[in-house]
Amino acid sequence: MRHRFEQQTRLGVKLISETPLPKKSRDDTPALFKALLKIYETPSYSNRIFDILEKRIFGNKEKTGRFGLNLWQIFVLAEVKLALKLDYDRLSYMVYSDSVLRQLLGIETETGFERIEIKYQRIVDNVHLLDEDVLKKLNVVIVEMGHEVFKKKEAEALCVKTDSFVVETDVHFPTDYNLLWDSLRKTLDIVKWFVKEYPHISGWRKINVWSRLLKNLSRTIGQISGQGGKNKEERLKKAVEKYLKKAKDLRSKVMASKDSFPTGDLKSLSQLTELERFILLANKHIDLLERRIIKGEKIPHSEKMFSIFEQHTEWIRKGKKRPSVELGKMVSITTDQWGLIIDHYVMEKETDSQIVKSTVDRVLLRYNIYSWSFDRGYWHKENKEYVEEKIPLLVMPKKGKPNKEEREQEQKEAFKKYKNKHSAVESNINELEHKGLDKCRDKGEFGFRRYVAVAVCAYNLHKIGKEILKQERNAEIKNRRKKRA
């Protein structure tokens, strides 16, 4: 059973509204906490946020059972994790030791009262309850609050900028031989689990020898590939033949014995399902390695896989020198004149120019736009015509050499002004990456999308909190000057 939040449900618990924050600090934490307190103390925002969370987390569940983390605590933990670029271990430690965070969560007690704890696994399980759709809805409310803080008039139109960047997945550099090793390693790990759980299973006495041999053969291929020397191709071919023979022998052995593995309980059944999945992956990479090295084929890009664990990973080239290749997914963001991210989109093997129409339609549903700037990667004749019909000023430089009419348009003062301002989005992307979005640490595509959405909300909250603290400091300076006068 969950609640939104409790003002003071237990004797001795310190009030959330009285959470102490320093007004002069270069650290990111006070700004984030200030924005969270602003939500907590403003019913028009907190009620909307908790309505969204209730629909997702409560669903059709009955209000019975043990008390879980309340919605406020789940929301705060998710935002703190990404805004401060923490992993779950560090977040768990902060929840245990940081008195300001504990008070913001509503679990800090006075001296002499029983201490309230939130364990590591409980934090992980609750933060994972959020999903991308919910977080996008939460971001709409956060952006509205941000516009109020930055003194935006209701009728004032936005000047927005759109750009894309790569969010890397947590994977090693992929080659067909090390992906084959990953598949075989996980296959052996599951077999080890069965042998440990069911000692009567025979035939796997030398399972560690299999693991060591296959790893050594994989490393040998890597060493030959990375070095020069005489007869490199011939030596590589021989090493691959040895590796493939051993991999096929292991595959045959596993296939012969897997039918004898017990499946009487759910855990064993799920392990057997995983085993079959890794055998299929091993088959795929045996085939790819054999075709590429032994038969000399060129493997089409569409057949390649870049991680057996994060299979949504894409091989991305953006025409840069460093890094020349990035492994992850493209994310497009749209920011306004105050640097708030009003929209984001995780791209599915799409180019920048392919997402312009859907992005424009999505943003115009909620916001009044005066100007919109893109870089050259978004340019397409149809895109330009489509967006020009919908907004007063479009900045979309042509990809390639412009004609006379396009050159005249790009020489206009308004075009130059907003084109020069477009580079601010690069600063926003850099700040977003410092909020943890340089590399996604969560697993799976669902986890990736959640990670990106939480980071966007956390970035906006930090931006808003920073502005609130700045306004409070300026107000104090004015008051001091008035008193002196």
N, C-alpha and C positions, 0 to 999 in steps of 0.2 A: 504493500500500500504506500502510495506516495502523496506528498502535498506540494504546493507551490513553494512556500517557505513559511517559517514560523518566526514571528518577531521575537518572542522569548518564551519558548515552550518549557524550558527547564530553569529552575532556580540557579542563579550563578552564571548563566550564559551571557556573555557580553553582547550588546546590541550591535547589529550590522551597521546601522546608520551612524554609529559613533566610531567607526573604523578610523584610526589615526593615519594621516598621510602627510609626508613632507611636501611643502609647496616648492622648495628649491631642491631639485635633484636631477641629475643627468641620466639616471637609470630609467629604463622603460616601465618598470613596475608601477610607480605612483600614477603615471598617466593612464595606464590600463585600468587600475583600480578606481581611479576617479570617474572614468566613463561608466564602469560597472555600477558604481554608487549612484551615478546620475540616473541610470535605468531603474535601480532599486527604489529611489526616492520619488520617481515620476510615474504615477499610476497610469497615465495615458500610454506610456511605453511599456511598462512592466506587465500590465494586463494583456496587452496584445502579444507580447513575447511569450507569456505563459499560456495563453490560449493556443498558440501555435505548437508549443511543446507538449501541451496536454493531449492534443489530437494525435500526435505522433507516438508519444510514450505510453499514454494511458490506453488509447485505442478503445476496445470493448472490454477491457479488463475490469473485473469487479474490485471494489474498494475494500478488499480483505487481505489478510496475511500480515507478514512482518513489515515494519516501516523500512522503506528503501531511502536512498538519497532523494532529497526533494529537488524540484525542477531548478531552483536557483543554484543549488550546489552543482548539478550536472552542467548547467550553462557556464558557470564561473570556471569550473575545472577545464572544460573544453577550450575556452578562450585563453586562459592562463597558459595552458600547455603550448599553444602555437605562438601566442604573442611573445613569450619569453624563450621560444625555441627549446623546449624541454622534452626529454624523453619521459616515459612513464615512471622510471626509477627516480629521476630527479623531481618530478612532480609529486610523487608519493612522499619523498623526503621533505619537500617544502610543506606539504599538508601536515606532516608530523611536527615540523620544527618552526615554521614561520608564523609568528603570532598574529601578524597583520592579515595574512592570507586566511588563517584559521578564523579570525574574527569576521572577515568578509564572507566566509562560508557559513558563519553562524554556529561554530563548534568550539570557540575559545571560551574557556571558563575562568572564573575568578579563582584566586588561590584558596585552597581548602576544599574545592568542589571536585567531583569525579571528572576525570579527563575523558573527552570524547575522541574516539579514533576512527579514521577511515582507512581501511587497508588497501594495499596495492591492487589486488585483483578486483576489488569492488570499484575502484576508480576506473580501471580498464573497461570493465563490463558496462558501466554506466555511460561513459563517454562514447562507447561504440553504439549506444542506442540512437544517436543522432544520425541523420542521413543528409545527402546533398539537397534534396527538395526542401526539407525543413530549414536548413541553414540558409538557403537562398531567400526564403520568406523572412527569416530573422534579419537578414542583411538589409532588406527593404526598410524595416522599422529602424534599424541602426542608422541608415543613411538619412532617414527623415529627421532623426534626433540630431545628426551631424549638421544638417542644413539649418536647423533651428539655432544650434550653437554658433555656427559661422554667420549668422544673421542674414540668411537668405530670405528675401521677400517671397511670398507665395506665388506671385505672378512672374517672378524673375526666371528667365530662361537659363539653361545650363550651357556652358561651353565645354564640350567633352572631347576626349582623345581616346583612341583605341589602338592597342598594340598587342603583340603576342610574344610569348617566351616559352622556354622549355622547363618543365618541372621534371627533374630526373627521378627515376625509380631506383630503389636501393638494390642494384644488381652489379655483378662483376662484368668485365668486358667479355662478350660472347664469342666463342669459336665453336665449330661443330664438335671438336674433340673434347673440349671441357664441358660442353652441355651434355655430351654423352656420358662423361664421367659423373656429372651431377645426377643424371637419371639412374645410373648404375649404383651410385653411392646411396641414393634414397631407397632403391630396391633392396640393397643389402641391409640397410637400417631396419626396414620393415620385417625382413626375414629374421634378423637378430631379435626383434621384438617377439615374434612368434616362438622362436627357439627358447627365449627366456621365460615366456609365459607358459609354454607347454613343453616341458623337458623331454617328453616322450618322442618329439619330432627328431628324426635321425637324418644323417647325411650331410650335416652342416658343421662338422667338427673344425674344418679349416676355413671358416667364413672370414676370419681376419686376414688370412693369407690371400684370399680372393681380393679383398679390399686393397691390401698393400700392393699386390701385383698390378691391378688395374690403375691405381693412382700413379705408380712409377712409370707405367707405359704411357699414360696421358702426359706426364711431365716430360718424358723423353721426346714426344712429338713436339711439345711446346719449345723445348730447347733447340731442336733441329730447325723448326720453323723460324725461330728468332735469330739464328746464327747463319753465317755463310759457310764456306768450306767447299772442298771437292765433292762432287757427286751428291749435292744436297738433295735433289729430287729423288734420286735412287734410294738414298738413306731414309728420306721421309716416307717413301712408298713402303719400304720394308717395315719401318716402325709402325705405320698405320695397319699394315697387314697383320702384324703380331697383335696389335691392340684390338682389331676387329675380330680376330679369331678367339681371343680370350673373352671379349664381350658376348660373342655368339654362344660360346660354351656356357657362360653364366646364364644367359637368357634361356638356353635349353634346360639347364639344371633347375632353374626357378619354375619354368613352365611344367616340368615333370613332377615337381613336388608340391606346387601350390594347391592342387586339388585335395591334398591330404591335410591342409591347414584347417584347424577347427573354425567354425563360423557360428557357434552356438549363442554368442552374445553380441550385442550391438557394437561394442568396441572392436571385437575381432572381425566382424563383417565390414566395418568402415576401414579397418587396416587392409583387408583383402582388396577392397575397392581401390584404395590408394595404390596398392601394389600393382594392380592391373593397369592403372593410369601411368605409373612410371615405366612399366614394361612397354607400353605403347610409345611413350616418349623416347625410350631407348631404341626401339625399332626405327623410329623416324630418323634419329641421329646416326644410327648405324648406316641407314640407307644414304643419308646426305654425305657422310664422310667417305663412304665407298664410291659414290658417284663422283665426288669432287677430286679425290686424290688418286684412287685406283683407276677409274674410268676417264678421268680428265674432263668431266662435264663442267659447265658453268651453271651454277644453281640460280634459278630465278629468285628475285628478291621476295616475291609473294610466298615462296615455299619456306623461307627462313624463319627461325624463331630466335628471339633474343634473350629469353630467360624461360626456364621451365617452371619457375615459381611465380614470376610476375609476367604472365603471358600477354598482358595488354601493352607491354613495353614496345615502343617504336624506335626505329633507327632514324634519327633526325639530323639532316644536314641543313644548316642555315647560311652556308656560304661564308662562314667566318674562318679565320686562321686558327684561333684558339677559343674554345675547342672546335675542331673541325667536325666532330661527330658527338652528338649527345643521345643518351639512352633514356627515354621517358615518354612524356606526352606533351603536346603543345597546349597551352592555355592562353586564351584571349581575355584581356581585361579592358574595361572602359572606365575612365576616371573623369571627374568633373574639375572645375577650376580650383577647388579646394583640395584636390588630391584624393577625394573619397572614391572608392571603387563602387560604382553603381551597378555594374553587371560583370559577370565572368562566365566563361564557357570553356569546357574541356573538349578539345577537338579530337574527332575520331578519324585519323588518317585523312584529314582535310587540309587544304591550303588556306592562307589568309583570304584570298579573293573569293573563296567558296562560302564563307560564313558572313559576308557583309549584309546581305538582305535579311537573314534570320536575326542577326544582332540588332539591326536598325528597327525591325518590327517589334522585337522584344523590349527594347529600351523606350521606344516612343509610346508604348502602352502605358508607361508610368510617369514619364518625364517630358517636360516641355524643353525642346532643344533649340538653341539659336545657332551654334556653330559646332561642326564635327570634323575633327582632323584624323587622317589615316596616313600611314607611310606608303611608299610605292608598291609594297608587296600586296596591298589590298586593291590596287587599281585594276579595273576592267571597265570597258565601255558601258556595259549594261549596269554594273554597280554604280557608276557615276551618275548615269541618267536616273536610276531608281532613287538614289539618296537625294539628288538635287530637287526632285519633286516634293520631298517631304520636309526639308529644313531650309532656312534662309541662306546659310553659308556653309559650303562644303570645301574642305581642304583635302584633296586627294591627288597628289602629284602623279603625273603620267609615268608609267613604266616604259622607258625607252625615250626616243626623241619626240618632243611635242610638236604639233603643227602650229601655224601662225596664230590661230584663234586660241589654242590652249596656252601658248607662250604669253599672249596678251593677258589672259585670265590669271596666270601664275605671277604676273608682274604687278597685279593690283595690290594696293596697300593693305587691304583687309586680309587678302590671301597670305601675303608675306608675314603679317603680324601673327596670325594663328598658326602658320607653318612653323615659325620660330618658337612658338609656345608649345608645340607638339613634343619637343624633347623632354618636357617635364614628366611625361609618362614613363620615360626610362628611369628617372629618379624614383618614381612610385614602384616600378618593378624591382629595382634594387632594394628598396626598403622592404618590400614584400618578401623578397628572398631572405633578407635578414630576419624576418619573422618566422623563418622555418620552411619557406617554400622553395629553397634551393634544391632540396631532395626530399621526396616523400618517404617517411619511415614506416607508414602503415602498410599492411599487406592486402593484396587483391585489388581489383578495379573498384569495387565498392568503397574500400578503405581509401584508395587514391582520391576518389571524388569527394569523400567526406573530408579528407585532409585539406584539400584545396579550398573547399567551402569554409571550413573553420578558420583557415589562415586569412581568408578575405575578411571575415567578420572581425577577427582579432586585430588585423591591420587597421580597419576603420575605427574600432573602439580606441586603439592607441592614439590615432590621429585626433579623434574627438577629445579624449582625455587631455592630450597635450595642449589643445586650444583652450579648454576650460581652465587649466592651471595657469596658462598665460594670461587669460582675462582676469582671473582672481589676483594675480600678482600686479597687473596694471591697475586694477581697482584699488589695491592697498597703497600703491605709490601715489595715486591721485588723492586718496584720503589723507596720507601723511603730508602731502603738499598743502592741502586745504587747511589742516591743523596748524602748520607752520605759518601760513598766511594770516 
